[in-house]
Amino acid sequence: MESTTGRHINREKLVKISDIFHGLAYPVRLQILELIEDGKDYGVSEIRENIKIEASLLSHHLSKMKSVGILESYRKGRNIFYRLALPEITKVLDCIYECELKI
């Protein structure tokens, strides 16, 4: 299927794109994204302090965001740190926020 913008859209790409949107589909995930969009690496405890959420719930959201490729993580000692794996996702957020202002 060819879009009006000239992008070739196949089912596999649509599923991947849908997964990324699903990875953003909760207010808490958008809060996480807003926090870490500065390019800095954040530890789980630092994210939790800023977001004010239970550890188990935060873990679930971080795991989902990582599984769809939005975030990446690494371990340093006993701590796990997260950062954006897709810095371009902030452009998508900017676009969504602009659309929301027009609704």
C-alpha positions, 0 to 999 in steps of 0.5 A, a space after each residue: 500500500 502506498 500512502 499519499 506521502 510516498 511512504 511504502 506501508 506494509 503490514 509488518 511496518 504498521 504492526 511495529 508502528 502500532 507497538 510503538 504507539 502502544 508503548 506510549 499509550 499510558 499517561 505514566 509512560 508519557 511522564 517517563 518519556 518527558 523526564 528522560 527526553 533530555 538524553 540523560 540516563 536515569 536510574 529506576 529510583 530517580 524515575 520513581 522519585 520524579 514520577 511518584 509511582 509504585 516500584 512494581 507498576 514503574 517496572 511494568 511500564 519501563 519493561 513495556 517501553 523497552 520491549 517496543 524499543 523506546 527505551 534501552 537499559 543497562 546495569 551498573 552494580 545493583 542499579 538499572 539505568 534507562 535512556 531513550 533508544 529512539 530519541 526521535 520519539 520526542 518529535 512524535 510527542 511534540 507533534 501529538 502535543 501540537 495536535 492536542 492543542 488544536 482539539 
